[in-house]
Amino acid sequence: MRSAVGMVECLLFVAGEPLTLKDLTKATEWDADAVLDALSELRARYDAAESGLQVVEIAGGWQLST
């Protein structure tokens, strides 16, 4: 799952707008459950690190935000 988290993180980082689950599954070629697991793990990592970054669900998609 580690590579899934890294890929989702990269996609969110470079995207200029929120990415939908469909966008993320298409880009990663993983099923929706794997993408949702990666998003959940990424959110937990940022929360645990008390990072200035966060993964937010907004406008029907997900975005990396400050």
PDB file of N, H, CA, C and O in Angstrom:
ATOM      1  N   MET A   1       0.823  -1.203   0.000  1.00  0.00           N
ATOM      2  CA  MET A   1       0.000   0.000   0.000  1.00  0.00           C
ATOM      3  C   MET A   1       0.857   1.253   0.000  1.00  0.00           C
ATOM      4  O   MET A   1       0.379   2.331  -0.354  1.00  0.00           O
ATOM      5  N   ARG A   2       2.095   1.128   0.385  1.00  0.00           N
ATOM      6  H   ARG A   2       2.484   0.252   0.672  1.00  0.00           H
ATOM      7  CA  ARG A   2       2.952   2.296   0.484  1.00  0.00           C
ATOM      8  C   ARG A   2       3.043   3.042  -0.834  1.00  0.00           C
ATOM      9  O   ARG A   2       2.980   4.271  -0.841  1.00  0.00           O
ATOM     10  N   SER A   3       3.189   2.340  -1.948  1.00  0.00           N
ATOM     11  H   SER A   3       3.241   1.341  -1.942  1.00  0.00           H
ATOM     12  CA  SER A   3       3.283   3.019  -3.234  1.00  0.00           C
ATOM     13  C   SER A   3       1.961   3.687  -3.597  1.00  0.00           C
ATOM     14  O   SER A   3       1.955   4.725  -4.258  1.00  0.00           O
ATOM     15  N   ALA A   4       0.849   3.107  -3.173  1.00  0.00           N
ATOM     16  H   ALA A   4       0.854   2.263  -2.636  1.00  0.00           H
ATOM     17  CA  ALA A   4      -0.449   3.718  -3.438  1.00  0.00           C
ATOM     18  C   ALA A   4      -0.564   5.060  -2.723  1.00  0.00           C
ATOM     19  O   ALA A   4      -1.059   6.031  -3.295  1.00  0.00           O
ATOM     20  N   VAL A   5      -0.114   5.116  -1.492  1.00  0.00           N
ATOM     21  H   VAL A   5       0.288   4.327  -1.027  1.00  0.00           H
ATOM     22  CA  VAL A   5      -0.166   6.350  -0.714  1.00  0.00           C
ATOM     23  C   VAL A   5       0.710   7.407  -1.378  1.00  0.00           C
ATOM     24  O   VAL A   5       0.295   8.556  -1.529  1.00  0.00           O
ATOM     25  N   GLY A   6       1.901   7.027  -1.768  1.00  0.00           N
ATOM     26  H   GLY A   6       2.238   6.093  -1.646  1.00  0.00           H
ATOM     27  CA  GLY A   6       2.809   7.961  -2.419  1.00  0.00           C
ATOM     28  C   GLY A   6       2.255   8.489  -3.729  1.00  0.00           C
ATOM     29  O   GLY A   6       2.386   9.676  -4.029  1.00  0.00           O
ATOM     30  N   MET A   7       1.639   7.617  -4.509  1.00  0.00           N
ATOM     31  H   MET A   7       1.532   6.653  -4.266  1.00  0.00           H
ATOM     32  CA  MET A   7       1.089   8.056  -5.786  1.00  0.00           C
ATOM     33  C   MET A   7      -0.088   9.000  -5.572  1.00  0.00           C
ATOM     34  O   MET A   7      -0.193  10.022  -6.250  1.00  0.00           O
ATOM     35  N   VAL A   8      -0.957   8.674  -4.655  1.00  0.00           N
ATOM     36  H   VAL A   8      -0.872   7.844  -4.104  1.00  0.00           H
ATOM     37  CA  VAL A   8      -2.100   9.546  -4.364  1.00  0.00           C
ATOM     38  C   VAL A   8      -1.602  10.891  -3.850  1.00  0.00           C
ATOM     39  O   VAL A   8      -2.130  11.936  -4.230  1.00  0.00           O
ATOM     40  N   GLU A   9      -0.600  10.870  -2.996  1.00  0.00           N
ATOM     41  H   GLU A   9      -0.171  10.021  -2.687  1.00  0.00           H
ATOM     42  CA  GLU A   9      -0.037  12.115  -2.478  1.00  0.00           C
ATOM     43  C   GLU A   9       0.514  12.976  -3.619  1.00  0.00           C
ATOM     44  O   GLU A   9       0.278  14.184  -3.652  1.00  0.00           O
ATOM     45  N   CYS A  10       1.231  12.375  -4.535  1.00  0.00           N
ATOM     46  H   CYS A  10       1.423  11.394  -4.509  1.00  0.00           H
ATOM     47  CA  CYS A  10       1.774  13.112  -5.682  1.00  0.00           C
ATOM     48  C   CYS A  10       0.665  13.705  -6.538  1.00  0.00           C
ATOM     49  O   CYS A  10       0.737  14.867  -6.939  1.00  0.00           O
ATOM     50  N   LEU A  11      -0.348  12.915  -6.813  1.00  0.00           N
ATOM     51  H   LEU A  11      -0.406  11.971  -6.487  1.00  0.00           H
ATOM     52  CA  LEU A  11      -1.461  13.405  -7.628  1.00  0.00           C
ATOM     53  C   LEU A  11      -2.154  14.591  -6.969  1.00  0.00           C
ATOM     54  O   LEU A  11      -2.473  15.577  -7.632  1.00  0.00           O
ATOM     55  N   LEU A  12      -2.384  14.494  -5.670  1.00  0.00           N
ATOM     56  H   LEU A  12      -2.125  13.693  -5.131  1.00  0.00           H
ATOM     57  CA  LEU A  12      -3.022  15.601  -4.965  1.00  0.00           C
ATOM     58  C   LEU A  12      -2.117  16.830  -4.937  1.00  0.00           C
ATOM     59  O   LEU A  12      -2.602  17.959  -5.010  1.00  0.00           O
ATOM     60  N   PHE A  13      -0.822  16.620  -4.834  1.00  0.00           N
ATOM     61  H   PHE A  13      -0.428  15.703  -4.774  1.00  0.00           H
ATOM     62  CA  PHE A  13       0.135  17.720  -4.762  1.00  0.00           C
ATOM     63  C   PHE A  13       0.156  18.525  -6.057  1.00  0.00           C
ATOM     64  O   PHE A  13       0.192  19.755  -6.017  1.00  0.00           O
ATOM     65  N   VAL A  14       0.133  17.851  -7.200  1.00  0.00           N
ATOM     66  H   VAL A  14       0.104  16.852  -7.232  1.00  0.00           H
ATOM     67  CA  VAL A  14       0.256  18.551  -8.482  1.00  0.00           C
ATOM     68  C   VAL A  14      -1.077  19.048  -9.034  1.00  0.00           C
ATOM     69  O   VAL A  14      -1.099  19.892  -9.930  1.00  0.00           O
ATOM     70  N   ALA A  15      -2.173  18.539  -8.516  1.00  0.00           N
ATOM     71  H   ALA A  15      -2.155  17.854  -7.788  1.00  0.00           H
ATOM     72  CA  ALA A  15      -3.484  18.934  -9.032  1.00  0.00           C
ATOM     73  C   ALA A  15      -3.830  20.358  -8.605  1.00  0.00           C
ATOM     74  O   ALA A  15      -3.575  20.755  -7.468  1.00  0.00           O
ATOM     75  N   GLY A  16      -4.392  21.095  -9.499  1.00  0.00           N
ATOM     76  H   GLY A  16      -4.599  20.772 -10.422  1.00  0.00           H
ATOM     77  CA  GLY A  16      -4.802  22.460  -9.192  1.00  0.00           C
ATOM     78  C   GLY A  16      -6.210  22.553  -8.648  1.00  0.00           C
ATOM     79  O   GLY A  16      -6.667  23.632  -8.272  1.00  0.00           O
ATOM     80  N   GLU A  17      -6.890  21.437  -8.604  1.00  0.00           N
ATOM     81  H   GLU A  17      -6.518  20.560  -8.910  1.00  0.00           H
ATOM     82  CA  GLU A  17      -8.275  21.398  -8.123  1.00  0.00           C
ATOM     83  C   GLU A  17      -8.522  20.054  -7.455  1.00  0.00           C
ATOM     84  O   GLU A  17      -7.729  19.127  -7.619  1.00  0.00           O
ATOM     85  N   PRO A  18      -9.616  19.937  -6.703  1.00  0.00           N
ATOM     86  CA  PRO A  18      -9.915  18.649  -6.067  1.00  0.00           C
ATOM     87  C   PRO A  18     -10.035  17.525  -7.098  1.00  0.00           C
ATOM     88  O   PRO A  18     -10.572  17.723  -8.188  1.00  0.00           O
ATOM     89  N   LEU A  19      -9.534  16.359  -6.743  1.00  0.00           N
ATOM     90  H   LEU A  19      -9.097  16.198  -5.858  1.00  0.00           H
ATOM     91  CA  LEU A  19      -9.622  15.181  -7.599  1.00  0.00           C
ATOM     92  C   LEU A  19     -10.704  14.253  -7.070  1.00  0.00           C
ATOM     93  O   LEU A  19     -10.741  13.946  -5.878  1.00  0.00           O
ATOM     94  N   THR A  20     -11.574  13.812  -7.951  1.00  0.00           N
ATOM     95  H   THR A  20     -11.543  14.062  -8.919  1.00  0.00           H
ATOM     96  CA  THR A  20     -12.636  12.896  -7.560  1.00  0.00           C
ATOM     97  C   THR A  20     -12.080  11.487  -7.412  1.00  0.00           C
ATOM     98  O   THR A  20     -10.970  11.190  -7.854  1.00  0.00           O
ATOM     99  N   LEU A  21     -12.860  10.639  -6.792  1.00  0.00           N
ATOM    100  H   LEU A  21     -13.762  10.880  -6.433  1.00  0.00           H
ATOM    101  CA  LEU A  21     -12.475   9.234  -6.672  1.00  0.00           C
ATOM    102  C   LEU A  21     -12.276   8.636  -8.066  1.00  0.00           C
ATOM    103  O   LEU A  21     -11.353   7.849  -8.278  1.00  0.00           O
ATOM    104  N   LYS A  22     -13.125   9.002  -8.997  1.00  0.00           N
ATOM    105  H   LYS A  22     -13.874   9.642  -8.825  1.00  0.00           H
ATOM    106  CA  LYS A  22     -12.997   8.518 -10.376  1.00  0.00           C
ATOM    107  C   LYS A  22     -11.674   8.974 -10.983  1.00  0.00           C
ATOM    108  O   LYS A  22     -10.996   8.189 -11.646  1.00  0.00           O
ATOM    109  N   ASP A  23     -11.297  10.242 -10.764  1.00  0.00           N
ATOM    110  H   ASP A  23     -11.848  10.880 -10.226  1.00  0.00           H
ATOM    111  CA  ASP A  23     -10.006  10.750 -11.257  1.00  0.00           C
ATOM    112  C   ASP A  23      -8.855   9.925 -10.694  1.00  0.00           C
ATOM    113  O   ASP A  23      -7.948   9.521 -11.421  1.00  0.00           O
ATOM    114  N   LEU A  24      -8.906   9.684  -9.394  1.00  0.00           N
ATOM    115  H   LEU A  24      -9.642  10.012  -8.803  1.00  0.00           H
ATOM    116  CA  LEU A  24      -7.812   8.976  -8.730  1.00  0.00           C
ATOM    117  C   LEU A  24      -7.738   7.514  -9.140  1.00  0.00           C
ATOM    118  O   LEU A  24      -6.643   6.979  -9.307  1.00  0.00           O
ATOM    119  N   THR A  25      -8.885   6.856  -9.307  1.00  0.00           N
ATOM    120  H   THR A  25      -9.775   7.291  -9.172  1.00  0.00           H
ATOM    121  CA  THR A  25      -8.851   5.449  -9.728  1.00  0.00           C
ATOM    122  C   THR A  25      -8.355   5.334 -11.167  1.00  0.00           C
ATOM    123  O   THR A  25      -7.644   4.389 -11.509  1.00  0.00           O
ATOM    124  N   LYS A  26      -8.722   6.278 -11.992  1.00  0.00           N
ATOM    125  H   LYS A  26      -9.300   7.046 -11.715  1.00  0.00           H
ATOM    126  CA  LYS A  26      -8.262   6.260 -13.383  1.00  0.00           C
ATOM    127  C   LYS A  26      -6.754   6.490 -13.461  1.00  0.00           C
ATOM    128  O   LYS A  26      -6.056   5.794 -14.200  1.00  0.00           O
ATOM    129  N   ALA A  27      -6.256   7.455 -12.707  1.00  0.00           N
ATOM    130  H   ALA A  27      -6.822   8.020 -12.107  1.00  0.00           H
ATOM    131  CA  ALA A  27      -4.833   7.788 -12.739  1.00  0.00           C
ATOM    132  C   ALA A  27      -3.964   6.689 -12.145  1.00  0.00           C
ATOM    133  O   ALA A  27      -2.867   6.433 -12.640  1.00  0.00           O
ATOM    134  N   THR A  28      -4.441   6.040 -11.092  1.00  0.00           N
ATOM    135  H   THR A  28      -5.332   6.249 -10.690  1.00  0.00           H
ATOM    136  CA  THR A  28      -3.638   5.019 -10.412  1.00  0.00           C
ATOM    137  C   THR A  28      -3.861   3.621 -10.972  1.00  0.00           C
ATOM    138  O   THR A  28      -3.017   2.738 -10.816  1.00  0.00           O
ATOM    139  N   GLU A  29      -5.000   3.425 -11.621  1.00  0.00           N
ATOM    140  H   GLU A  29      -5.685   4.142 -11.747  1.00  0.00           H
ATOM    141  CA  GLU A  29      -5.424   2.110 -12.120  1.00  0.00           C
ATOM    142  C   GLU A  29      -5.690   1.131 -10.982  1.00  0.00           C
ATOM    143  O   GLU A  29      -5.572  -0.082 -11.155  1.00  0.00           O
ATOM    144  N   TRP A  30      -6.053   1.669  -9.811  1.00  0.00           N
ATOM    145  H   TRP A  30      -6.149   2.654  -9.671  1.00  0.00           H
ATOM    146  CA  TRP A  30      -6.452   0.851  -8.666  1.00  0.00           C
ATOM    147  C   TRP A  30      -7.951   0.945  -8.475  1.00  0.00           C
ATOM    148  O   TRP A  30      -8.593   1.863  -8.985  1.00  0.00           O
ATOM    149  N   ASP A  31      -8.509  -0.002  -7.740  1.00  0.00           N
ATOM    150  H   ASP A  31      -7.987  -0.748  -7.325  1.00  0.00           H
ATOM    151  CA  ASP A  31      -9.945   0.065  -7.484  1.00  0.00           C
ATOM    152  C   ASP A  31     -10.230   1.132  -6.425  1.00  0.00           C
ATOM    153  O   ASP A  31      -9.325   1.625  -5.752  1.00  0.00           O
ATOM    154  N   ALA A  32     -11.493   1.464  -6.301  1.00  0.00           N
ATOM    155  H   ALA A  32     -12.229   1.063  -6.847  1.00  0.00           H
ATOM    156  CA  ALA A  32     -11.909   2.544  -5.397  1.00  0.00           C
ATOM    157  C   ALA A  32     -11.521   2.264  -3.950  1.00  0.00           C
ATOM    158  O   ALA A  32     -11.114   3.182  -3.237  1.00  0.00           O
ATOM    159  N   ASP A  33     -11.637   1.021  -3.502  1.00  0.00           N
ATOM    160  H   ASP A  33     -11.968   0.275  -4.081  1.00  0.00           H
ATOM    161  CA  ASP A  33     -11.279   0.685  -2.118  1.00  0.00           C
ATOM    162  C   ASP A  33      -9.804   0.956  -1.838  1.00  0.00           C
ATOM    163  O   ASP A  33      -9.463   1.469  -0.772  1.00  0.00           O
ATOM    164  N   ALA A  34      -8.928   0.618  -2.779  1.00  0.00           N
ATOM    165  H   ALA A  34      -9.205   0.201  -3.644  1.00  0.00           H
ATOM    166  CA  ALA A  34      -7.493   0.851  -2.589  1.00  0.00           C
ATOM    167  C   ALA A  34      -7.193   2.347  -2.528  1.00  0.00           C
ATOM    168  O   ALA A  34      -6.369   2.781  -1.723  1.00  0.00           O
ATOM    169  N   VAL A  35      -7.851   3.128  -3.366  1.00  0.00           N
ATOM    170  H   VAL A  35      -8.520   2.775  -4.020  1.00  0.00           H
ATOM    171  CA  VAL A  35      -7.641   4.582  -3.359  1.00  0.00           C
ATOM    172  C   VAL A  35      -8.166   5.182  -2.059  1.00  0.00           C
ATOM    173  O   VAL A  35      -7.511   6.037  -1.464  1.00  0.00           O
ATOM    174  N   LEU A  36      -9.334   4.746  -1.615  1.00  0.00           N
ATOM    175  H   LEU A  36      -9.867   4.051  -2.099  1.00  0.00           H
ATOM    176  CA  LEU A  36      -9.885   5.258  -0.360  1.00  0.00           C
ATOM    177  C   LEU A  36      -9.004   4.883   0.823  1.00  0.00           C
ATOM    178  O   LEU A  36      -8.839   5.682   1.745  1.00  0.00           O
ATOM    179  N   ASP A  37      -8.436   3.681   0.812  1.00  0.00           N
ATOM    180  H   ASP A  37      -8.570   3.033   0.063  1.00  0.00           H
ATOM    181  CA  ASP A  37      -7.502   3.276   1.866  1.00  0.00           C
ATOM    182  C   ASP A  37      -6.263   4.169   1.854  1.00  0.00           C
ATOM    183  O   ASP A  37      -5.776   4.577   2.909  1.00  0.00           O
ATOM    184  N   ALA A  38      -5.754   4.472   0.660  1.00  0.00           N
ATOM    185  H   ALA A  38      -6.149   4.141  -0.197  1.00  0.00           H
ATOM    186  CA  ALA A  38      -4.583   5.342   0.541  1.00  0.00           C
ATOM    187  C   ALA A  38      -4.897   6.741   1.054  1.00  0.00           C
ATOM    188  O   ALA A  38      -4.077   7.338   1.753  1.00  0.00           O
ATOM    189  N   LEU A  39      -6.057   7.268   0.723  1.00  0.00           N
ATOM    190  H   LEU A  39      -6.722   6.783   0.155  1.00  0.00           H
ATOM    191  CA  LEU A  39      -6.462   8.591   1.212  1.00  0.00           C
ATOM    192  C   LEU A  39      -6.567   8.597   2.729  1.00  0.00           C
ATOM    193  O   LEU A  39      -6.125   9.542   3.383  1.00  0.00           O
ATOM    194  N   SER A  40      -7.143   7.558   3.278  1.00  0.00           N
ATOM    195  H   SER A  40      -7.502   6.791   2.747  1.00  0.00           H
ATOM    196  CA  SER A  40      -7.285   7.452   4.728  1.00  0.00           C
ATOM    197  C   SER A  40      -5.923   7.392   5.408  1.00  0.00           C
ATOM    198  O   SER A  40      -5.700   8.066   6.414  1.00  0.00           O
ATOM    199  N   GLU A  41      -5.015   6.591   4.866  1.00  0.00           N
ATOM    200  H   GLU A  41      -5.196   6.044   4.049  1.00  0.00           H
ATOM    201  CA  GLU A  41      -3.680   6.485   5.445  1.00  0.00           C
ATOM    202  C   GLU A  41      -2.927   7.813   5.336  1.00  0.00           C
ATOM    203  O   GLU A  41      -2.229   8.216   6.266  1.00  0.00           O
ATOM    204  N   LEU A  42      -3.072   8.478   4.210  1.00  0.00           N
ATOM    205  H   LEU A  42      -3.639   8.150   3.454  1.00  0.00           H
ATOM    206  CA  LEU A  42      -2.404   9.762   4.016  1.00  0.00           C
ATOM    207  C   LEU A  42      -2.926  10.811   4.994  1.00  0.00           C
ATOM    208  O   LEU A  42      -2.149  11.577   5.566  1.00  0.00           O
ATOM    209  N   ARG A  43      -4.228  10.841   5.180  1.00  0.00           N
ATOM    210  H   ARG A  43      -4.859  10.220   4.716  1.00  0.00           H
ATOM    211  CA  ARG A  43      -4.821  11.761   6.159  1.00  0.00           C
ATOM    212  C   ARG A  43      -4.281  11.485   7.556  1.00  0.00           C
ATOM    213  O   ARG A  43      -3.936  12.411   8.290  1.00  0.00           O
ATOM    214  N   ALA A  44      -4.212  10.217   7.914  1.00  0.00           N
ATOM    215  H   ALA A  44      -4.492   9.465   7.318  1.00  0.00           H
ATOM    216  CA  ALA A  44      -3.726   9.832   9.241  1.00  0.00           C
ATOM    217  C   ALA A  44      -2.263  10.231   9.427  1.00  0.00           C
ATOM    218  O   ALA A  44      -1.877  10.686  10.503  1.00  0.00           O
ATOM    219  N   ARG A  45      -1.456  10.063   8.394  1.00  0.00           N
ATOM    220  H   ARG A  45      -1.770   9.693   7.519  1.00  0.00           H
ATOM    221  CA  ARG A  45      -0.045  10.444   8.485  1.00  0.00           C
ATOM    222  C   ARG A  45       0.106  11.940   8.745  1.00  0.00           C
ATOM    223  O   ARG A  45       0.869  12.349   9.620  1.00  0.00           O
ATOM    224  N   TYR A  46      -0.615  12.746   7.992  1.00  0.00           N
ATOM    225  H   TYR A  46      -1.235  12.414   7.281  1.00  0.00           H
ATOM    226  CA  TYR A  46      -0.528  14.197   8.185  1.00  0.00           C
ATOM    227  C   TYR A  46      -1.036  14.591   9.574  1.00  0.00           C
ATOM    228  O   TYR A  46      -0.445  15.450  10.229  1.00  0.00           O
ATOM    229  N   ASP A  47      -2.113  13.975  10.017  1.00  0.00           N
ATOM    230  H   ASP A  47      -2.593  13.277   9.484  1.00  0.00           H
ATOM    231  CA  ASP A  47      -2.642  14.267  11.357  1.00  0.00           C
ATOM    232  C   ASP A  47      -1.645  13.882  12.445  1.00  0.00           C
ATOM    233  O   ASP A  47      -1.414  14.651  13.378  1.00  0.00           O
ATOM    234  N   ALA A  48      -1.061  12.709  12.328  1.00  0.00           N
ATOM    235  H   ALA A  48      -1.249  12.084  11.570  1.00  0.00           H
ATOM    236  CA  ALA A  48      -0.125  12.218  13.341  1.00  0.00           C
ATOM    237  C   ALA A  48       1.131  13.077  13.413  1.00  0.00           C
ATOM    238  O   ALA A  48       1.711  13.254  14.484  1.00  0.00           O
ATOM    239  N   ALA A  49       1.544  13.605  12.279  1.00  0.00           N
ATOM    240  H   ALA A  49       1.073  13.462  11.408  1.00  0.00           H
ATOM    241  CA  ALA A  49       2.756  14.418  12.239  1.00  0.00           C
ATOM    242  C   ALA A  49       2.485  15.872  12.619  1.00  0.00           C
ATOM    243  O   ALA A  49       3.405  16.686  12.686  1.00  0.00           O
ATOM    244  N   GLU A  50       1.216  16.188  12.867  1.00  0.00           N
ATOM    245  H   GLU A  50       0.468  15.526  12.812  1.00  0.00           H
ATOM    246  CA  GLU A  50       0.814  17.569  13.139  1.00  0.00           C
ATOM    247  C   GLU A  50       1.371  18.493  12.059  1.00  0.00           C
ATOM    248  O   GLU A  50       1.889  19.573  12.340  1.00  0.00           O
ATOM    249  N   SER A  51       1.247  18.035  10.820  1.00  0.00           N
ATOM    250  H   SER A  51       0.826  17.157  10.591  1.00  0.00           H
ATOM    251  CA  SER A  51       1.766  18.738   9.656  1.00  0.00           C
ATOM    252  C   SER A  51       0.941  19.981   9.343  1.00  0.00           C
ATOM    253  O   SER A  51      -0.214  20.094   9.752  1.00  0.00           O
ATOM    254  N   GLY A  52       1.542  20.895   8.625  1.00  0.00           N
ATOM    255  H   GLY A  52       2.480  20.803   8.293  1.00  0.00           H
ATOM    256  CA  GLY A  52       0.817  22.056   8.128  1.00  0.00           C
ATOM    257  C   GLY A  52      -0.020  21.715   6.915  1.00  0.00           C
ATOM    258  O   GLY A  52      -0.782  22.549   6.428  1.00  0.00           O
ATOM    259  N   LEU A  53       0.117  20.490   6.423  1.00  0.00           N
ATOM    260  H   LEU A  53       0.736  19.812   6.819  1.00  0.00           H
ATOM    261  CA  LEU A  53      -0.670  20.013   5.289  1.00  0.00           C
ATOM    262  C   LEU A  53      -1.765  19.072   5.778  1.00  0.00           C
ATOM    263  O   LEU A  53      -1.652  18.446   6.832  1.00  0.00           O
ATOM    264  N   GLN A  54      -2.815  18.995   4.988  1.00  0.00           N
ATOM    265  H   GLN A  54      -2.907  19.504   4.132  1.00  0.00           H
ATOM    266  CA  GLN A  54      -3.898  18.070   5.288  1.00  0.00           C
ATOM    267  C   GLN A  54      -4.573  17.632   3.997  1.00  0.00           C
ATOM    268  O   GLN A  54      -4.522  18.336   2.988  1.00  0.00           O
ATOM    269  N   VAL A  55      -5.191  16.490   4.036  1.00  0.00           N
ATOM    270  H   VAL A  55      -5.232  15.918   4.855  1.00  0.00           H
ATOM    271  CA  VAL A  55      -6.000  16.018   2.915  1.00  0.00           C
ATOM    272  C   VAL A  55      -7.445  16.308   3.281  1.00  0.00           C
ATOM    273  O   VAL A  55      -7.951  15.821   4.292  1.00  0.00           O
ATOM    274  N   VAL A  56      -8.109  17.110   2.442  1.00  0.00           N
ATOM    275  H   VAL A  56      -7.698  17.505   1.620  1.00  0.00           H
ATOM    276  CA  VAL A  56      -9.490  17.487   2.723  1.00  0.00           C
ATOM    277  C   VAL A  56     -10.399  16.996   1.612  1.00  0.00           C
ATOM    278  O   VAL A  56     -10.020  16.934   0.443  1.00  0.00           O
ATOM    279  N   GLU A  57     -11.605  16.650   2.015  1.00  0.00           N
ATOM    280  H   GLU A  57     -11.914  16.700   2.965  1.00  0.00           H
ATOM    281  CA  GLU A  57     -12.638  16.278   1.045  1.00  0.00           C
ATOM    282  C   GLU A  57     -13.465  17.537   0.803  1.00  0.00           C
ATOM    283  O   GLU A  57     -14.090  18.076   1.716  1.00  0.00           O
ATOM    284  N   ILE A  58     -13.453  17.994  -0.452  1.00  0.00           N
ATOM    285  H   ILE A  58     -12.945  17.557  -1.194  1.00  0.00           H
ATOM    286  CA  ILE A  58     -14.103  19.255  -0.800  1.00  0.00           C
ATOM    287  C   ILE A  58     -14.564  19.220  -2.253  1.00  0.00           C
ATOM    288  O   ILE A  58     -13.899  18.638  -3.110  1.00  0.00           O
ATOM    289  N   ALA A  59     -15.686  19.837  -2.517  1.00  0.00           N
ATOM    290  H   ALA A  59     -16.225  20.310  -1.821  1.00  0.00           H
ATOM    291  CA  ALA A  59     -16.201  19.979  -3.879  1.00  0.00           C
ATOM    292  C   ALA A  59     -16.293  18.649  -4.628  1.00  0.00           C
ATOM    293  O   ALA A  59     -16.017  18.586  -5.826  1.00  0.00           O
ATOM    294  N   GLY A  60     -16.677  17.602  -3.927  1.00  0.00           N
ATOM    295  H   GLY A  60     -16.901  17.653  -2.953  1.00  0.00           H
ATOM    296  CA  GLY A  60     -16.858  16.304  -4.556  1.00  0.00           C
ATOM    297  C   GLY A  60     -15.569  15.557  -4.829  1.00  0.00           C
ATOM    298  O   GLY A  60     -15.567  14.585  -5.585  1.00  0.00           O
ATOM    299  N   GLY A  61     -14.467  15.994  -4.223  1.00  0.00           N
ATOM    300  H   GLY A  61     -14.469  16.783  -3.609  1.00  0.00           H
ATOM    301  CA  GLY A  61     -13.192  15.334  -4.430  1.00  0.00           C
ATOM    302  C   GLY A  61     -12.275  15.537  -3.250  1.00  0.00           C
ATOM    303  O   GLY A  61     -12.712  15.956  -2.178  1.00  0.00           O
ATOM    304  N   TRP A  62     -11.003  15.241  -3.441  1.00  0.00           N
ATOM    305  H   TRP A  62     -10.647  14.901  -4.311  1.00  0.00           H
ATOM    306  CA  TRP A  62      -9.993  15.392  -2.391  1.00  0.00           C
ATOM    307  C   TRP A  62      -8.919  16.328  -2.867  1.00  0.00           C
ATOM    308  O   TRP A  62      -8.603  16.397  -4.054  1.00  0.00           O
ATOM    309  N   GLN A  63      -8.354  17.061  -1.901  1.00  0.00           N
ATOM    310  H   GLN A  63      -8.610  17.005  -0.936  1.00  0.00           H
ATOM    311  CA  GLN A  63      -7.312  18.019  -2.228  1.00  0.00           C
ATOM    312  C   GLN A  63      -6.297  18.088  -1.090  1.00  0.00           C
ATOM    313  O   GLN A  63      -6.650  17.940   0.080  1.00  0.00           O
ATOM    314  N   LEU A  64      -5.039  18.313  -1.446  1.00  0.00           N
ATOM    315  H   LEU A  64      -4.752  18.433  -2.396  1.00  0.00           H
ATOM    316  CA  LEU A  64      -3.997  18.554  -0.457  1.00  0.00           C
ATOM    317  C   LEU A  64      -4.028  20.048  -0.171  1.00  0.00           C
ATOM    318  O   LEU A  64      -3.970  20.867  -1.088  1.00  0.00           O
ATOM    319  N   SER A  65      -4.118  20.392   1.094  1.00  0.00           N
ATOM    320  H   SER A  65      -4.166  19.727   1.840  1.00  0.00           H
ATOM    321  CA  SER A  65      -4.336  21.783   1.479  1.00  0.00           C
ATOM    322  C   SER A  65      -3.470  22.140   2.676  1.00  0.00           C
ATOM    323  O   SER A  65      -2.983  21.267   3.394  1.00  0.00           O
ATOM    324  N   THR A  66      -3.288  23.445   2.876  1.00  0.00           N
ATOM    325  H   THR A  66      -3.683  24.154   2.293  1.00  0.00           H
ATOM    326  CA  THR A  66      -2.574  23.929   4.063  1.00  0.00           C
ATOM    327  C   THR A  66      -3.566  24.260   5.137  1.00  0.00           C
ATOM    328  O   THR A  66      -3.179  24.686   6.225  1.00  0.00           O
TER     329      THR A  66
END
